[in-house]
């Protein structure tokens, strides 16, 4: 997946996460990008699974979870897969 900046409205925070929802074979073109906050990476993973389940699309989809690094970059945390 290509690197994209972490576009956030809260500068300098490190408790923000981004979920790139992927529903087709091309992971560099997510169907949706969702930004949210969580207290830690475990809570972010749980929230990301809920967001992925609520996304309209094919039954087999996955999401790439990223954390904000505090400097405008995104650090990959996890790949979440919801199989069909």
N, C-alpha and C positions, 0 to 999 in steps of 0.2 A: 504494500500500500504506500502510496506516495505521501511525503510529509506535507501537512498543511498546518499553518499557524493556528494556535488556539485563540480564536476570536472571542474575547470575553469583554463584558462590560464592567467587570470589577477588577481593576488593575492591581497587580501584586498579590492576588490571593492564590493559595495553593489547595483550597478545598473544593475547587471546581473540577468537574469531569465533563467529558464529551463522549457521546455514544454515536458512532457512525453506523446506521442501520443499512445492511446490505441484503438485497433480495434478488440479485442476479449474479451471474458469474464474474462480472467486472467489479472488483472490490474498490477500485479507485473512484467509482461513481456511486456514492451511497444514495439510497432512496430518501433518507432523512438524516439530519444531523441534530442531535438533541444535547443541549447544555443543561447541567444541573449541579447542585451542590450536595455534598454528603460529608459526614463526620470523618470517615476513613475509607480506605479502598474496599474493605469488605462490605460496608454499607452501600458504597457506590456500585459494587457488583450486583447486589440484591436489587437495587433500584434499576439498574440497567436491564436486568432480566425482566422486570415488570414492564419497563418501557418497551422492550423488544416484543413482549407478548401482546402489548396493546397496539402495536403498529399494524396498520392494514397492509396486507401483502400476502404472498404465497406462504404456505404452511412451513416450508423449509427456509429459514432465514437465520442470519447471524449478525452480530454487532461487534464492532471493534471499540473497546473502552480505552479512553485516554485520560490522563490526569494533566492538569495545568501545572507547568513547572515554575510559575511565578514570573517568568520573563517573556511570556508570549508564545512559548513553545508547548508542544504536546508530547507526553511520554506515554507510550503504549503500556497498558496495564494487563489487558486480558482480551481474549476472543470468546464471545458468548454465542453458543449455537443452540437454536431451538429446532430440533429435527421435525420432519413431517410426521 
